[in-house]
Amino acid sequence: MFSDKKAFRREVSISEIVSWLDSFTLLSRVINRLKDKLSDKEYNDIEIHFEYIIKMSKKMRIDFIIKYHKTILLLEMRMVDNFDKLSSTWRKKKMELLIYKDLLNNYLDSDIKVITYAFISLYEYRGKTEVYKHSNYNNNQVNYLVEYIQEFMINTNK
């Protein structure tokens, strides 16, 4: 399907598919927490887009776009295997997001606010054994992203 739609410059690898599944798992947690914290109207006004291709960018893709009224959150996700890699990976993703934001601003309406968020998580399992320290870290990051969405998307659009 990816090849038929010419969505990518090359074949999609198994590691990319696994990465998407990991990202969807974490995004699912975010969505569930948002459902608990927001009113039904606020929750139903949220739109989510996956692998958005930026126009005229040689098929650069944003992992997720979360839209609420006139605010767009560009969300990049990456999973690393230990705490030592969190900071450097976050910096790389944040730079990527700033480039994406700049490219989007070439064609978005001027009244659209674009914000960014780099979500760096840790692998929660080694084989079949859960790494509780990593799971706890990820859950805290999910909670923080939900707070970020509430503060900079929902509350600013009231």
MDTraj code that builds the backbone (N, CA, C; nanometers):
import mdtraj as md
import numpy as np

residues = "MET PHE SER ASP LYS LYS ALA PHE ARG ARG GLU VAL SER ILE SER GLU ILE VAL SER TRP LEU ASP SER PHE THR LEU LEU SER ARG VAL ILE ASN ARG LEU LYS ASP LYS LEU SER ASP LYS GLU TYR ASN ASP ILE GLU ILE HIS PHE GLU TYR ILE ILE LYS MET SER LYS LYS MET ARG ILE ASP PHE ILE ILE LYS TYR HIS LYS THR ILE LEU LEU LEU GLU MET ARG MET VAL ASP ASN PHE ASP LYS LEU SER SER THR TRP ARG LYS LYS LYS MET GLU LEU LEU ILE TYR LYS ASP LEU LEU ASN ASN TYR LEU ASP SER ASP ILE LYS VAL ILE THR TYR ALA PHE ILE SER LEU TYR GLU TYR ARG GLY LYS THR GLU VAL TYR LYS HIS SER ASN TYR ASN ASN ASN GLN VAL ASN TYR LEU VAL GLU TYR ILE GLN GLU PHE MET ILE ASN THR ASN LYS".split()
xyz = np.array([
    [0.0829, -0.1187, 0.0000],
    [0.0000, 0.0000, 0.0000],
    [0.0880, 0.1259, 0.0000],
    [0.1970, 0.1237, 0.0802],
    [0.2857, 0.2398, 0.0839],
    [0.3469, 0.2647, -0.0541],
    [0.3862, 0.1575, -0.1206],
    [0.4467, 0.1697, -0.2535],
    [0.3447, 0.2204, -0.3548],
    [0.2229, 0.1657, -0.3512],
    [0.1188, 0.2065, -0.4453],
    [0.0874, 0.3561, -0.4346],
    [0.0859, 0.4070, -0.3130],
    [0.0521, 0.5477, -0.2914],
    [0.1738, 0.6392, -0.3059],
    [0.2905, 0.5790, -0.3249],
    [0.4155, 0.6545, -0.3369],
    [0.4324, 0.7522, -0.2215],
    [0.4024, 0.7039, -0.1021],
    [0.4102, 0.7871, 0.0173],
    [0.5532, 0.8011, 0.0687],
    [0.6407, 0.7115, 0.0269],
    [0.7775, 0.7140, 0.0758],
    [0.8747, 0.7048, -0.0401],
    [0.9940, 0.7578, -0.0171],
    [1.0969, 0.7541, -0.1210],
    [1.1563, 0.6149, -0.1366],
    [1.1378, 0.5299, -0.0369],
    [1.1970, 0.3956, -0.0393],
    [1.1010, 0.2969, 0.0265],
    [1.1391, 0.1707, 0.0268],
    [1.0563, 0.0674, 0.0894],
    [1.0457, 0.0917, 0.2394],
    [0.9315, 0.0613, 0.2971],
    [0.9118, 0.0735, 0.4408],
    [0.9700, -0.0509, 0.5072],
    [1.0524, -0.0302, 0.6084],
    [1.1195, -0.1423, 0.6748],
    [1.0369, -0.1926, 0.7929],
    [1.0701, -0.3126, 0.8365],
    [1.0050, -0.3707, 0.9541],
    [1.0294, -0.2823, 1.0762],
    [1.1502, -0.2285, 1.0903],
    [1.1798, -0.1428, 1.2059],
    [1.0924, -0.0176, 1.2061],
    [1.0622, 0.0372, 1.0880],
    [0.9725, 0.1528, 1.0819],
    [0.8316, 0.1149, 1.1262],
    [0.7858, -0.0010, 1.0851],
    [0.6520, -0.0468, 1.1240],
    [0.6464, -0.0682, 1.2751],
    [0.7505, -0.1287, 1.3322],
    [0.7564, -0.1489, 1.4779],
    [0.7567, -0.0138, 1.5486],
    [0.8317, 0.0807, 1.4941],
    [0.8358, 0.2149, 1.5522],
    [0.6977, 0.2789, 1.5519],
    [0.6245, 0.2635, 1.4404],
    [0.4883, 0.3172, 1.4342],
    [0.3993, 0.2521, 1.5396],
    [0.4097, 0.1222, 1.5553],
    [0.3278, 0.0528, 1.6550],
    [0.3600, 0.1015, 1.7959],
    [0.4892, 0.1206, 1.8251],
    [0.5280, 0.1754, 1.9553],
    [0.4694, 0.3150, 1.9746],
    [0.4779, 0.3969, 1.8707],
    [0.4246, 0.5331, 1.8794],
    [0.2736, 0.5319, 1.9000],
    [0.2040, 0.4447, 1.8278],
    [0.0586, 0.4345, 1.8439],
    [0.0210, 0.3901, 1.9849],
    [0.0997, 0.3016, 2.0431],
    [0.0736, 0.2569, 2.1796],
    [0.0806, 0.3748, 2.2761],
    [0.1845, 0.4560, 2.2630],
    [0.1986, 0.5720, 2.3512],
    [0.0924, 0.6777, 2.3215],
    [0.0642, 0.7010, 2.1940],
    [-0.0389, 0.7983, 2.1588],
    [-0.1755, 0.7529, 2.2104],
    [-0.1994, 0.6241, 2.2096],
    [-0.3241, 0.5700, 2.2630],
    [-0.3395, 0.6056, 2.4112],
    [-0.2298, 0.5984, 2.4842],
    [-0.2334, 0.6375, 2.6264],
    [-0.2654, 0.7858, 2.6405],
    [-0.2050, 0.8667, 2.5535],
    [-0.2315, 1.0112, 2.5563],
    [-0.3796, 1.0366, 2.5289],
    [-0.4324, 0.9721, 2.4270],
    [-0.5731, 0.9911, 2.3894],
    [-0.6655, 0.9491, 2.5031],
    [-0.6368, 0.8367, 2.5653],
    [-0.7202, 0.7903, 2.6775],
    [-0.7164, 0.8876, 2.7942],
    [-0.6007, 0.9449, 2.8233],
    [-0.5901, 1.0406, 2.9336],
    [-0.6599, 1.1721, 2.8985],
    [-0.6495, 1.2122, 2.7711],
    [-0.7210, 1.3327, 2.7290],
    [-0.8714, 1.3136, 2.7443],
    [-0.9200, 1.1956, 2.7080],
    [-1.0631, 1.1670, 2.7195],
    [-1.1094, 1.1809, 2.8639],
    [-1.0253, 1.1390, 2.9571],
    [-1.0586, 1.1493, 3.0993],
    [-1.0545, 1.2933, 3.1504],
    [-0.9674, 1.3763, 3.0933],
    [-0.9441, 1.5104, 3.1471],
    [-1.0248, 1.6211, 3.0799],
    [-1.0670, 1.5975, 2.9555],
    [-1.1348, 1.7030, 2.8806],
    [-1.2857, 1.6824, 2.8805],
    [-1.3552, 1.7892, 2.8515],
    [-1.4998, 1.7759, 2.8311],
    [-1.5217, 1.6993, 2.7011],
    [-1.6411, 1.6461, 2.6830],
    [-1.6705, 1.5729, 2.5592],
    [-1.6525, 1.6629, 2.4372],
    [-1.6968, 1.7881, 2.4473],
    [-1.6836, 1.8806, 2.3341],
    [-1.5374, 1.9059, 2.3010],
    [-1.4568, 1.9346, 2.4025],
    [-1.3139, 1.9583, 2.3786],
    [-1.2490, 1.8352, 2.3143],
    [-1.2781, 1.7205, 2.3706],
    [-1.2206, 1.5956, 2.3201],
    [-1.2615, 1.5697, 2.1746],
    [-1.3881, 1.5905, 2.1447],
    [-1.4383, 1.5641, 2.0097],
    [-1.3891, 1.6654, 1.9064],
    [-1.3398, 1.7801, 1.9509],
    [-1.2871, 1.8816, 1.8598],
    [-1.1410, 1.8575, 1.8210],
    [-1.0798, 1.7570, 1.8781],
    [-0.9401, 1.7254, 1.8472],
    [-0.9338, 1.6400, 1.7208],
    [-0.8413, 1.6746, 1.6331],
    [-0.8131, 1.5947, 1.5132],
    [-0.6697, 1.5450, 1.5234],
    [-0.6466, 1.4226, 1.4764],
    [-0.5113, 1.3674, 1.4755],
    [-0.4805, 1.3169, 1.3350],
    [-0.3630, 1.3562, 1.2859],
    [-0.3158, 1.3124, 1.1553],
    [-0.1827, 1.2405, 1.1746],
    [-0.1622, 1.1376, 1.0986],
    [-0.0453, 1.0517, 1.1116],
    [0.0391, 1.0582, 0.9850],
    [0.1696, 1.0717, 1.0026],
    [0.2644, 1.0736, 0.8905],
    [0.2267, 1.1778, 0.7853],
    [0.2036, 1.2985, 0.8315],
    [0.1670, 1.4084, 0.7420],
    [0.2870, 1.4466, 0.6560],
    [0.2683, 1.4503, 0.5248],
    [0.3748, 1.4894, 0.4324],
    [0.3682, 1.6404, 0.4105],
    [0.4767, 1.7067, 0.4410],
    [0.4846, 1.8515, 0.4247],
    [0.4969, 1.8834, 0.2757],
    [0.4142, 1.9761, 0.2301],
    [0.4141, 2.0131, 0.0878],
    [0.5510, 2.0636, 0.0435],
    [0.5909, 2.0191, -0.0747],
    [0.7138, 2.0635, -0.1405],
    [0.8377, 2.0470, -0.0523],
    [0.8428, 1.9373, 0.0216],
    [0.9557, 1.9136, 0.1130],
    [1.0318, 1.7863, 0.0798],
    [1.0102, 1.7320, -0.0377],
    [1.0697, 1.6041, -0.0758],
    [1.0236, 1.4928, 0.0185],
    [0.8945, 1.4984, 0.0498],
    [0.8246, 1.3969, 0.1299],
    [0.8708, 1.3877, 0.2751],
    [0.9112, 1.5008, 0.3353],
    [0.9362, 1.5023, 0.4796],
    [0.8040, 1.4768, 0.5491],
    [0.8081, 1.3950, 0.6540],
    [0.6856, 1.3555, 0.7222],
    [0.6912, 1.3890, 0.8704],
    [0.5804, 1.4372, 0.9207],
    [0.5654, 1.4629, 1.0641],
    [0.4943, 1.3418, 1.1232],
    [0.5478, 1.2885, 1.2326],
    [0.4882, 1.1684, 1.2922],
    [0.3386, 1.1871, 1.3171],
    [0.3055, 1.2886, 1.3962],
    [0.1649, 1.3155, 1.4276],
    [0.1407, 1.4650, 1.4276],
    [0.0231, 1.5026, 1.3815],
    [-0.0253, 1.6391, 1.3983],
    [-0.1532, 1.6278, 1.4799],
    [-0.1559, 1.7020, 1.5891],
    [-0.2773, 1.7104, 1.6704],
    [-0.3308, 1.8511, 1.6506],
    [-0.4542, 1.8597, 1.6043],
    [-0.5149, 1.9903, 1.5741],
    [-0.6328, 2.0133, 1.6679],
    [-0.6368, 2.1327, 1.7215],
    [-0.7503, 2.1749, 1.8030],
    [-0.7803, 2.3195, 1.7651],
    [-0.8921, 2.3391, 1.6996],
    [-0.9337, 2.4699, 1.6491],
    [-0.8219, 2.5305, 1.5646],
    [-0.7628, 2.6411, 1.6089],
    [-0.6611, 2.7111, 1.5292],
    [-0.5188, 2.6847, 1.5801],
    [-0.5024, 2.5762, 1.6559],
    [-0.3705, 2.5395, 1.7057],
    [-0.3335, 2.4009, 1.6547],
    [-0.2119, 2.3907, 1.6061],
    [-0.1603, 2.2642, 1.5556],
    [-0.0369, 2.2269, 1.6366],
    [-0.0366, 2.1061, 1.6876],
    [0.0795, 2.0529, 1.7589],
    [0.1509, 1.9541, 1.6680],
    [0.2777, 1.9824, 1.6394],
    [0.3612, 1.8894, 1.5643],
    [0.4280, 1.7986, 1.6669],
    [0.4019, 1.6704, 1.6553],
    [0.4505, 1.5739, 1.7541],
    [0.5413, 1.4727, 1.6863],
    [0.6654, 1.4698, 1.7299],
    [0.7614, 1.3692, 1.6837],
    [0.7890, 1.2756, 1.8003],
    [0.7924, 1.1470, 1.7704],
    [0.8169, 1.0470, 1.8740],
    [0.9395, 0.9639, 1.8374],
    [1.0130, 0.9258, 1.9393],
    [1.1281, 0.8385, 1.9204],
    [1.1471, 0.7585, 2.0484],
    [1.1825, 0.6341, 2.0330],
    [1.2087, 0.5467, 2.1461],
    [1.3583, 0.5164, 2.1509],
    [1.4146, 0.5208, 2.2705],
    [1.5554, 0.4876, 2.2905],
    [1.5657, 0.3776, 2.3956],
    [1.6845, 0.3183, 2.4057],
    [1.6969, 0.2023, 2.4938],
    [1.7492, 0.2334, 2.6339],
    [1.7970, 0.3579, 2.6573],
    [1.8405, 0.3901, 2.7937],
    [1.8329, 0.5399, 2.8195],
    [1.8402, 0.5754, 2.9460],
    [1.8244, 0.7143, 2.9879],
    [1.9339, 0.8052, 2.9318],
    [2.0521, 0.7505, 2.9083],
    [2.1637, 0.8312, 2.8582],
    [2.1360, 0.8921, 2.7216],
    [2.0494, 0.8318, 2.6435],
    [2.0222, 0.8787, 2.5071],
    [1.9067, 0.9779, 2.4989],
    [1.8367, 1.0003, 2.6100],
    [1.7174, 1.0859, 2.6073],
    [1.7490, 1.2283, 2.5620],
    [1.8461, 1.2907, 2.6222],
    [1.8740, 1.4318, 2.5965],
    [1.9201, 1.4573, 2.4526],
    [2.0146, 1.3794, 2.4049],
    [2.0648, 1.4017, 2.2684],
    [1.9574, 1.3709, 2.1641],
    [1.8777, 1.2696, 2.1885],
    [1.7698, 1.2359, 2.0955],
    [1.6643, 1.3459, 2.0959],
    [1.6340, 1.3997, 2.2138],
    [1.5365, 1.5081, 2.2238],
    [1.5847, 1.6296, 2.1435],
    [1.7121, 1.6638, 2.1565],
    [1.7657, 1.7803, 2.0830],
    [1.7535, 1.7600, 1.9317],
    [1.7855, 1.6412, 1.8833],
    [1.7756, 1.6128, 1.7397],
    [1.6306, 1.6252, 1.6919],
    [1.5381, 1.5672, 1.7673],
    [1.3968, 1.5731, 1.7287],
    [1.3443, 1.7159, 1.7355],
    [1.3867, 1.7924, 1.8351],
    [1.3403, 1.9303, 1.8488],
    [1.3873, 2.0141, 1.7293],
    [1.5111, 1.9930, 1.6858],
    [1.5608, 2.0645, 1.5672],
    [1.4799, 2.0260, 1.4438],
    [1.4508, 1.8991, 1.4306],
    [1.3688, 1.8504, 1.3195],
    [1.2323, 1.9195, 1.3209],
    [1.1726, 1.9288, 1.4382],
    [1.0413, 1.9922, 1.4518],
    [1.0448, 2.1402, 1.4122],
    [1.1518, 2.2085, 1.4468],
    [1.1627, 2.3500, 1.4102],
    [1.1714, 2.3674, 1.2587],
    [1.2386, 2.2763, 1.1928],
    [1.2444, 2.2791, 1.0464],
    [1.1051, 2.2535, 0.9890],
    [1.0364, 2.1540, 1.0424],
    [0.9003, 2.1229, 0.9965],
    [0.8078, 2.2424, 1.0155],
    [0.8187, 2.3051, 1.1315],
    [0.7346, 2.4218, 1.1605],
    [0.7609, 2.5334, 1.0603],
    [0.8855, 2.5572, 1.0301],
    [0.9216, 2.6609, 0.9337],
    [0.8641, 2.6294, 0.7962],
    [0.8748, 2.5047, 0.7532],
    [0.8206, 2.4658, 0.6229],
    [0.6682, 2.4783, 0.6185],
    [0.6015, 2.4380, 0.7246],
    [0.4548, 2.4492, 0.7296],
    [0.4092, 2.5944, 0.7258],
    [0.4848, 2.6796, 0.7923],
    [0.4464, 2.8212, 0.7962],
    [0.4496, 2.8861, 0.6589],
    [0.5098, 2.8214, 0.5603],
    [0.5078, 2.8730, 0.4229],
    [0.3686, 2.8682, 0.3616],
    [0.2838, 2.7780, 0.4110],
    [0.1527, 2.7665, 0.3467],
    [0.0331, 2.7603, 0.4416],
    [0.0566, 2.7637, 0.5713],
    [-0.0574, 2.7693, 0.6632],
    [-0.1086, 2.9124, 0.6741],
    [-0.2380, 2.9256, 0.7026],
    [-0.2942, 3.0582, 0.7269],
    [-0.2226, 3.1229, 0.8453],
    [-0.2089, 3.2523, 0.8417],
    [-0.1336, 3.3243, 0.9449],
    [-0.1990, 3.3182, 1.0834],
    [-0.3281, 3.2872, 1.0877],
    [-0.3943, 3.2800, 1.2186],
    [-0.3825, 3.1412, 1.2838],
    [-0.3113, 3.0504, 1.2214],
    [-0.2888, 2.9169, 1.2770],
    [-0.1642, 2.9223, 1.3642],
    [-0.1794, 2.8793, 1.4883],
    [-0.0660, 2.8724, 1.5805],
    [-0.0058, 2.7322, 1.5710],
    [0.1262, 2.7242, 1.5510],
    [0.1948, 2.5963, 1.5408],
    [0.2887, 2.5820, 1.6599],
    [0.2698, 2.4735, 1.7350],
    [0.3579, 2.4437, 1.8471],
    [0.4200, 2.3057, 1.8237],
    [0.5261, 2.2773, 1.8962],
    [0.5981, 2.1526, 1.8728],
    [0.6193, 2.0759, 2.0027],
    [0.6370, 1.9446, 1.9874],
    [0.6646, 1.8606, 2.1043],
    [0.7427, 1.7371, 2.0596],
    [0.8595, 1.7188, 2.1186],
    [0.9407, 1.5997, 2.0941],
    [0.9186, 1.5034, 2.2103],
    [0.8609, 1.3889, 2.1815],
    [0.8279, 1.2890, 2.2826],
    [0.9286, 1.1744, 2.2708],
    [1.0207, 1.1688, 2.3650],
    [1.1232, 1.0649, 2.3641],
    [1.0905, 0.9671, 2.4767],
    [1.0728, 0.8432, 2.4387],
    [1.0344, 0.7409, 2.5363],
    [1.1409, 0.6321, 2.5426],
    [1.1202, 0.5408, 2.6348],
    [1.2125, 0.4296, 2.6558],
    [1.1426, 0.2980, 2.6260],
    [1.2182, 0.2005, 2.5754],
    [1.1608, 0.0671, 2.5539],
    [1.1137, 0.0124, 2.6876],
    [0.9925, -0.0370, 2.6908],
    [0.9344, -0.0841, 2.8163],
    [0.9610, -0.2308, 2.8450],
    [1.0105, -0.3025, 2.7465],
    [1.0364, -0.4457, 2.7643],
    [1.1741, -0.4820, 2.7127],
    [1.2381, -0.5711, 2.7831],
    [1.3585, -0.6398, 2.7363],
    [1.3158, -0.7844, 2.7202],
    [1.2975, -0.8247, 2.5948],
    [1.2384, -0.9563, 2.5715],
    [1.0944, -0.9533, 2.6184],
    [1.0606, -1.0447, 2.7081],
    [0.9238, -1.0482, 2.7625],
    [0.9156, -0.9897, 2.9029],
    [1.0262, -0.9311, 2.9508],
    [1.0310, -0.8774, 3.0863],
    [1.0108, -0.7264, 3.0839],
    [0.9115, -0.6793, 3.1583],
    [0.8859, -0.5354, 3.1652],
    [0.9950, -0.4665, 3.2459],
    [1.0402, -0.3531, 3.1967],
    [1.1351, -0.2680, 3.2679],
    [1.0512, -0.1583, 3.3334],
    [1.0171, -0.1769, 3.4606],
    [0.9223, -0.0884, 3.5287],
    [0.9703, 0.0563, 3.5348],
    [1.0994, 0.0761, 3.5492],
    [1.1535, 0.2121, 3.5531],
    [1.1245, 0.2845, 3.4213],
    [1.1348, 0.2126, 3.3100],
    [1.1063, 0.2712, 3.1791],
    [0.9561, 0.2952, 3.1610],
    [0.8750, 0.2000, 3.2034],
    [0.7291, 0.2154, 3.1933],
    [0.6820, 0.3352, 3.2739],
    [0.7351, 0.3495, 3.3943],
    [0.6982, 0.4632, 3.4790],
    [0.7406, 0.5949, 3.4142],
    [0.8599, 0.5967, 3.3587],
    [0.9076, 0.7168, 3.2896],
    [0.8134, 0.7521, 3.1746],
    [0.7784, 0.6534, 3.0927],
    [0.6908, 0.6778, 2.9785],
    [0.5547, 0.7284, 3.0229],
    [0.5006, 0.6692, 3.1278],
    [0.3698, 0.7142, 3.1765],
    [0.3763, 0.8574, 3.2277],
    [0.4862, 0.8933, 3.2916],
    [0.5035, 1.0328, 3.3339],
    [0.5117, 1.1254, 3.2131],
    [0.5782, 1.0812, 3.1076],
    [0.5882, 1.1613, 2.9858],
    [0.4518, 1.1763, 2.9170],
    [0.3729, 1.0703, 2.9206],
    [0.2366, 1.0774, 2.8668],
    [0.1571, 1.1825, 2.9435],
    [0.1650, 1.1775, 3.0750],
    [0.0933, 1.2751, 3.1578],
    [0.1399, 1.4174, 3.1280],
    [0.2692, 1.4344, 3.1100],
    [0.3226, 1.5668, 3.0809],
    [0.2727, 1.6180, 2.9457],
    [0.2695, 1.5307, 2.8454],
    [0.2177, 1.5712, 2.7141],
    [0.0706, 1.6097, 2.7233],
    [-0.0068, 1.5370, 2.8003],
    [-0.1481, 1.5710, 2.8190],
    [-0.1607, 1.7094, 2.8831],
    [-0.0789, 1.7385, 2.9830],
    [-0.0797, 1.8717, 3.0450],
    [-0.0414, 1.9795, 2.9432],
    [0.0568, 1.9489, 2.8609],
    [0.1031, 2.0413, 2.7569],
    [-0.0108, 2.0727, 2.6593],
    [-0.0803, 1.9691, 2.6159],
    [-0.1935, 1.9862, 2.5245],
    [-0.3028, 2.0699, 2.5898],
    [-0.3331, 2.0404, 2.7156],
    [-0.4350, 2.1184, 2.7859],
    [-0.3956, 2.2646, 2.7968],
    [-0.2725, 2.2892, 2.8360],
    [-0.2268, 2.4262, 2.8589],
    [-0.2134, 2.5068, 2.7302],
    [-0.1491, 2.4506, 2.6290],
    [-0.1133, 2.5285, 2.5110],
    [-0.2060, 2.5115, 2.3916],
    [-0.3003, 2.4186, 2.4031],
    [-0.3959, 2.4006, 2.2950],
    [-0.5384, 2.4274, 2.3415],
    [-0.5813, 2.3543, 2.4398],
    [-0.7197, 2.3626, 2.4854],
    [-0.7465, 2.4943, 2.5561],
    [-0.6677, 2.5264, 2.6590],
    [-0.6923, 2.6465, 2.7391],
    [-0.6714, 2.7756, 2.6610],
    [-0.5821, 2.7759, 2.5635],
    [-0.5584, 2.8995, 2.4874],
    [-0.6633, 2.9213, 2.3792],
    [-0.7466, 2.8223, 2.3548],
    [-0.8519, 2.8353, 2.2531],
    [-0.9909, 2.8511, 2.3141],
    [-0.9972, 2.8841, 2.4396],
    [-1.1283, 2.9014, 2.5052],
    [-1.1791, 3.0414, 2.4849],
])
top = md.Topology()
chain = top.add_chain()
for i, resn in enumerate(residues, 1):
    res = top.add_residue(resn, chain, resSeq=i)
    for name in ("N", "CA", "C"):
        top.add_atom(name, md.element.get_by_symbol(name[0]), res)
traj = md.Trajectory(xyz[None], top)
